[in-house]
Each structure stands twice: as C-alpha cells, then as structure tokens.
Amino acid sequence: MKKIKIGIVEDERMVMDSLKFYLERQEDMEIVNAAHTVEDFIQQQQQQQHNGKIPDLILLDIGLPQGMSGLEGIRYLQEALPKAEIVMYTASDDSEKIFKALCAGAVAYISKETSLMKVKEALLDVYRGGAFMSPFIARKIIKHFRPQEKQNEGPLTPRQQQIVEALIEGLSYKQVADRLLITVDTVRDHIKKIYRALHINSRSELLAKRVKNEI
C-alpha cells in the first residue's frame, strides 16, 4: 500500500505529539518530517532530500511564534517542495489570514477543533484532489462574501452558482454531484463552463474571484 507522506509544522508540542501519535498509526499515512518552525522544517527536509522522504501534504500552523509565520512560510515551502500541498491547521479564525493563506497557495484550512478522525479524512480528500475547509471556516467565508442583492445576476446560472458555492466549501467533484443529485460528468461540464464564463483556469482563481467579491 502506498502511504501518504505527511509533513507537520506546529509550534505547540502537545498538538504536534497528538497529530504524530494518531497519524503515524494510520496504515495509509507516514510522518516524514515534523518541526516547530518553517525554517527548521525546510532545513530538515534539505538534509533528507535524497532518502525519498518528500511530503505529499504539509500541515502548517499560521500562528508560529518563532521565525517566520505560517502565512509567510507558504511561499518558502512551495519553493522548497513544489509538489507538496499546503494544508493550514490552526486555531485562528481571522478572515483576513484565512483568505491570504488560501490565495497564497494553501489548498485547505482545518480548524484545530476538528477531531483527529476528521483531520485524516480531510488529508485524504486533499490528497485525492479536494480542497477541504472546516465547516465553520467555510461558512465564515461564504457568509462574508456572499452577494446580497445581485446573487443571480451575472455570467453564471443558478445551478452554476450552487456548484461554485460547493467548490469553495472544499467539496470534491463527487461530493458536489451527490449534493446536487447530478452526475460527476455533469459537474465537470458545468465547471468547464464556469471557468470559461469567468475567464479562469483553476479552483484557486475561482476562490480569488470570490475573495474579491467578483462572483
């Protein structure tokens, strides 16, 4: 069985130990690097770059008290490990930090209040191409940026608006299909039309447009 390789950057020792204890006992996951700062994580990664221990996913806290913040560290982690997906794991519910992290390249945002079982499910979803956000954070984003009066005006149909909302919540194509009672192929077809109508090419660009209140 191919194991998902996980990296962790977390300053709180109890949180780090809890994550490592749980995730290391999962048959489909392996902790390959763990550090309390972004700088130490990158240094450790450079020291083991030839042993194949390259993370597929990196759990990253935003509020790191030493060295650069998690928000600042996203760019450096992406430069050092361009194939690794960045998953924010934090107690912060600051809207500005959330949006900046996602726009900087993070693909998921998990609250530290999330159970370890749900953390594992989120990591699996991200590994398979999803973009998980804890429900509380997803609702916070949608509530803050949902157009109030002109929601049904513009280039998208009501159905396409529903799909946009689901994608921003972090649902996979299959989850969108299940929610709307349509096929995955229909979801894909709608997404192609959405991207064409909005002149974009990716989910991150879609999120950026929502952050700017352009859809």
C-alpha positions as a printed NumPy array, in Angstrom:
array([[  0.   ,   0.   ,   0.   ],
       [  1.338,   3.417,  -0.975],
       [  1.417,   5.65 ,   2.073],
       [  0.627,   9.361,   2.006],
       [  3.711,  11.193,   3.251],
       [  2.865,  13.915,   5.771],
       [  4.926,  16.87 ,   6.992],
       [  3.954,  18.933,  10.058],
       [  4.954,  22.471,  11.093],
       [  3.425,  23.12 ,  14.519],
       [  4.86 ,  25.043,  17.484],
       [  2.643,  23.566,  20.229],
       [  4.28 ,  20.374,  21.457],
       [  1.055,  18.759,  22.713],
       [ -0.674,  19.399,  19.38 ],
       [  2.344,  18.066,  17.489],
       [  2.52 ,  14.945,  19.641],
       [ -1.201,  14.319,  19.264],
       [ -1.041,  14.592,  15.473],
       [  2.021,  12.363,  15.23 ],
       [  0.596,   9.754,  17.617],
       [ -2.629,   9.463,  15.615],
       [ -1.392,   9.82 ,  12.038],
       [  1.618,   7.504,  12.458],
       [ -0.804,   4.733,  13.423],
       [ -2.762,   5.01 ,  10.183],
       [ -1.89 ,   2.293,   7.689],
       [ -2.111,   4.694,   4.752],
       [ -0.079,   7.576,   6.233],
       [  3.518,   8.255,   7.23 ],
       [  5.074,  11.246,   9.02 ],
       [  8.262,  12.09 ,   7.106],
       [  9.141,  15.455,   8.662],
       [  7.979,  17.451,  11.692],
       [  9.291,  20.724,  13.074],
       [  8.265,  23.643,  15.269],
       [  9.28 ,  26.325,  12.73 ],
       [  9.199,  26.673,   8.954],
       [ 12.959,  27.257,   8.925],
       [ 13.697,  24.022,  10.805],
       [ 11.272,  22.081,   8.61 ],
       [ 12.971,  23.243,   5.395],
       [ 16.444,  22.596,   6.83 ],
       [ 15.479,  19.083,   7.907],
       [ 13.954,  18.459,   4.503],
       [ 17.153,  19.518,   2.749],
       [ 19.138,  17.122,   4.928],
       [ 16.956,  14.176,   3.92 ],
       [ 16.254,  15.138,   0.303],
       [ 17.973,  12.026,  -1.047],
       [ 16.114,   9.426,   1.031],
       [ 12.753,   9.749,  -0.728],
       [ 11.024,  11.181,   2.356],
       [  9.326,  14.019,   0.479],
       [  5.922,  15.024,   1.885],
       [  2.815,  14.903,  -0.262],
       [  0.976,  17.133,   2.223],
       [  2.199,  19.654,   4.796],
       [  0.083,  20.524,   7.839],
       [  1.032,  24.115,   8.623],
       [  0.032,  26.338,  11.545],
       [ -0.439,  30.042,  10.798],
       [  0.464,  31.422,  14.229],
       [  4.079,  30.352,  14.648],
       [  5.71 ,  32.493,  17.395],
       [  9.3  ,  31.799,  16.329],
       [ 10.81 ,  32.558,  12.941],
       [  8.543,  33.354,  10.044],
       [  4.793,  32.937,  10.41 ],
       [  2.961,  30.103,   8.713],
       [  1.438,  32.631,   6.337],
       [  4.888,  33.884,   5.323],
       [  6.182,  30.327,   5.163],
       [  3.764,  29.16 ,   2.471],
       [  5.869,  30.641,  -0.313],
       [  9.117,  29.198,   1.039],
       [  7.603,  25.756,   1.489],
       [  6.248,  25.844,  -2.053],
       [  9.677,  26.813,  -3.384],
       [ 11.392,  24.04 ,  -1.422],
       [  8.688,  21.421,  -2.071],
       [  6.711,  22.436,  -5.181],
       [  4.761,  19.17 ,  -5.352],
       [  3.572,  19.259,  -1.731],
       [  0.076,  20.541,  -0.951],
       [ -0.164,  23.031,   1.916],
       [ -2.925,  22.393,   4.463],
       [ -3.413,  25.086,   7.117],
       [ -4.067,  23.625,  10.575],
       [ -4.763,  26.354,  13.073],
       [ -6.92 ,  27.815,  15.809],
       [ -7.117,  31.165,  14.002],
       [-10.464,  32.152,  12.522],
       [ -9.25 ,  35.562,  11.355],
       [-10.917,  36.123,   7.971],
       [ -8.011,  38.114,   6.535],
       [ -5.494,  35.413,   7.452],
       [ -7.719,  32.701,   6.021],
       [ -8.091,  34.49 ,   2.689],
       [ -4.404,  35.366,   2.484],
       [ -3.394,  31.766,   3.181],
       [ -5.73 ,  30.369,   0.532],
       [ -4.728,  32.995,  -2.035],
       [ -1.048,  32.306,  -1.265],
       [ -1.491,  28.7  ,  -2.318],
       [ -2.858,  26.721,   0.628],
       [ -5.457,  24.22 ,  -0.609],
       [ -7.225,  23.512,   2.672],
       [ -7.908,  25.086,   6.062],
       [ -8.573,  22.838,   9.054],
       [ -9.58 ,  24.141,  12.475],
       [ -7.701,  22.721,  15.463],
       [-11.101,  21.977,  16.944],
       [-11.547,  19.332,  14.242],
       [-11.352,  15.743,  15.509],
       [ -8.29 ,  13.734,  14.511],
       [-10.522,  11.357,  12.563],
       [-11.855,  14.3  ,  10.539],
       [ -8.304,  15.608,  10.084],
       [ -7.398,  12.295,   8.49 ],
       [-10.481,  12.443,   6.243],
       [ -9.548,  15.989,   5.222],
       [ -5.993,  14.95 ,   4.36 ],
       [ -7.275,  12.046,   2.275],
       [ -9.663,  14.395,   0.465],
       [ -6.865,  16.872,  -0.303],
       [ -4.557,  14.06 ,  -1.447],
       [ -7.273,  12.93 ,  -3.87 ],
       [ -7.638,  16.423,  -5.325],
       [-10.157,  18.066,  -2.995],
       [ -9.796,  21.373,  -1.161],
       [-11.137,  20.844,   2.347],
       [-12.214,  23.603,   4.724],
       [-13.673,  23.035,   8.165],
       [-17.434,  23.785,   8.01 ],
       [-17.154,  26.725,  10.413],
       [-14.471,  28.36 ,   8.264],
       [-16.306,  27.621,   5.006],
       [-19.474,  29.216,   6.389],
       [-17.488,  32.214,   7.577],
       [-16.091,  32.786,   4.1  ],
       [-19.406,  32.277,   2.332],
       [-21.323,  34.488,   4.752],
       [-18.793,  37.284,   4.479],
       [-18.564,  37.33 ,   0.704],
       [-21.972,  36.106,  -0.449],
       [-23.51 ,  38.705,  -2.793],
       [-26.669,  40.023,  -1.148],
       [-28.769,  41.599,  -3.887],
       [-27.268,  40.56 ,  -7.188],
       [-26.643,  36.93 ,  -6.415],
       [-28.442,  35.608,  -9.506],
       [-27.161,  38.272, -11.896],
       [-24.   ,  37.9  , -13.91 ],
       [-22.435,  35.261, -16.159],
       [-23.389,  32.18 , -14.127],
       [-26.674,  30.286, -13.976],
       [-28.272,  29.453, -10.582],
       [-27.032,  25.861, -10.913],
       [-23.509,  27.069, -11.649],
       [-23.705,  29.341,  -8.607],
       [-24.576,  26.29 ,  -6.497],
       [-21.536,  24.459,  -7.864],
       [-19.306,  27.461,  -7.16 ],
       [-20.505,  27.531,  -3.532],
       [-19.808,  23.809,  -3.168],
       [-16.311,  24.121,  -4.652],
       [-15.471,  26.989,  -2.312],
       [-16.59 ,  24.833,   0.619],
       [-13.898,  22.393,  -0.491],
       [-16.139,  19.615,  -1.826],
       [-14.731,  17.178,  -4.366],
       [-16.475,  16.709,  -7.719],
       [-18.166,  13.552,  -6.409],
       [-19.374,  15.324,  -3.276],
       [-20.78 ,  18.158,  -5.411],
       [-22.562,  15.615,  -7.588],
       [-24.02 ,  13.841,  -4.545],
       [-25.231,  17.103,  -3.013],
       [-26.928,  18.322,  -6.203],
       [-28.129,  14.876,  -7.314],
       [-26.318,  15.057, -10.645],
       [-23.52 ,  13.028, -12.217],
       [-19.82 ,  13.739, -11.853],
       [-19.626,  14.253, -15.636],
       [-22.346,  16.918, -15.371],
       [-20.357,  18.618, -12.609],
       [-17.252,  18.611, -14.802],
       [-19.219,  20.047, -17.716],
       [-20.6  ,  22.852, -15.536],
       [-17.122,  23.623, -14.172],
       [-15.714,  23.956, -17.685],
       [-18.499,  26.423, -18.491],
       [-17.929,  28.296, -15.214],
       [-14.208,  28.657, -15.895],
       [-14.943,  29.773, -19.467],
       [-17.521,  32.32 , -18.331],
       [-15.227,  33.747, -15.648],
       [-12.059,  33.56 , -17.787],
       [-10.192,  31.427, -15.253],
       [ -8.469,  28.046, -15.267],
       [ -8.396,  26.736, -11.695],
       [-10.167,  26.428,  -8.349],
       [ -7.659,  28.835,  -6.754],
       [ -8.581,  31.511,  -9.295],
       [-12.248,  30.848,  -8.555],
       [-11.601,  31.382,  -4.838],
       [ -9.648,  34.569,  -5.598],
       [-12.627,  35.956,  -7.516],
       [-14.902,  35.163,  -4.574],
       [-12.476,  36.842,  -2.163],
       [-12.592,  39.952,  -4.386],
       [-16.409,  39.695,  -4.453],
       [-16.356,  39.375,  -8.249],
       [-18.818,  36.447,  -8.266]])
